[in-house]
């Protein structure tokens, strides 16, 4: 019970439950917000690349065969600006349902200098050692 609550209310993890054919039965709010521009009915709808769709389908098939052992898949999702975001999905087949637990892969080396400075100042404010007069 508590595990399901944590997954359904996670701020960092996507959680999607599908039927055996991939039709989305339920998803947490983070996943709904992340995929709102796609409006997926089936889990396969979120994967932007055809070869990755095949990989996802094969992973679901293997998860069904090896239940309850998870399978892992990396897949890209198209964003509103036509860029792609990459995600890691752990796939579990439990009691006839397929559970997807995923998270975004973020390339921290590509953060701009401006964004780095903004985050550095925010952290200083949170830690309490921030001088408002000098902005440092």
N, C-alpha and C positions, 0 to 999 in steps of 0.2 A: 504494500500500500504506500509506504513512504517513498520507495524508489520511483514509483509511477508519479507521485506528486512532484518529486524533484525533477524528473524528466519533463513533465508537462509544464513546469514553471521555470525551467532553466533559462538563464540569461545568456548562456554560452553554447548550449547544445541544441541541435535540431532533433526533434523526436517525431517520427511519423509511423503510424500503424496502418498497414494495408491488408486487404484480403489476399488470398492466394494468387489472384490474377494481377495484383499490383494496384488495384483501385484504392484510393486513399480513404480510409475509414475515419481516422482522426489525426490531428497534428497539433503541436504546441504553437503558441502565439509567435514565437521567434521564427519558426518555419513559415507560418502564414504571412508574416510581414516580409520575410526574405523572398518569398515566391509570389507575392501579390500581383506582380506584373505578368506572371505566366498563368495564374489561376489553374494549377494542375489538378486534373481529376485522377490521373494515374501517376505513380512515382516516376515512371519513365519520362514523363513530360518535362521534368526539370533538367534532364541531361541534354546538353546542347550539341554534342558530337555523336554521330552515328556509331562509330566504333566503341565509344564509351557506353552507349546504350546496350550494345551486345555484351560488353564486359559486365555491366550491371545485371543484365538478365542471367548471365552465366553464374554470377555470384549468388543471386537469389536461388537459382536451381541448386547450387552446391550447399547453400545454407539449409534448404529443405532436406537434402540428403544427409547432412551432418548434424541435424538438430540435436542439441541446443548450441553446438559450437558456432561462433560467429564467423562471418566472412567479411573481408575488408575490400572496399572499392574507392578509388579516387575518381572523381567526376567533376566536370566543369558545368556551371550553370550560367546561362546568358543573363546579363543584367539589362536594366532599362536603357543604358547608354551604349548597348551592343558590345560592351566588354564582357569578359568572362571572369567568374570567381570560381576558384577551385575548392572542393570540399572533400573531406574524408568521411566515408559512410561505413559503419559497422552494421552488418545485417544479421538478424537473428530470426529463426523460424521457431515460434513458440505457440503451441496449441492451435495450429491452423492459421495463425496470423503471422505476417512478416513485420518485424520491428526494425526500423531504421533509426540509428543514433548517429548523428553526424556533427561535424564542426567545420568552420571555414579555415582554409589555409591562408595565412596572411604573410606576405613578404615584407618583413620589417626592415629589410635593407633598402627598400625603395621609398621610405618615408622622406619627404622633402625637408630641407633645412628649416623652413617656416613651420611645418607641422612639428618637427622635433623641438623647436624653441617653445612653441605653444604648450606642448606636453610637459616640457621641463618646468615652465613657469607654473603650470597647474599643479604639478607634483610638489613644488616648493610651497605653494599656497596650502596644500593639504597637510604638509608636514609642519607648517607654522613658522618657517624661517624665510619668509618673503617680505621684502621691504617695498611697500607701495610707492614710496617717493622715487626710488630709482628703477622700479620695475624689475628688480633682480632678487 
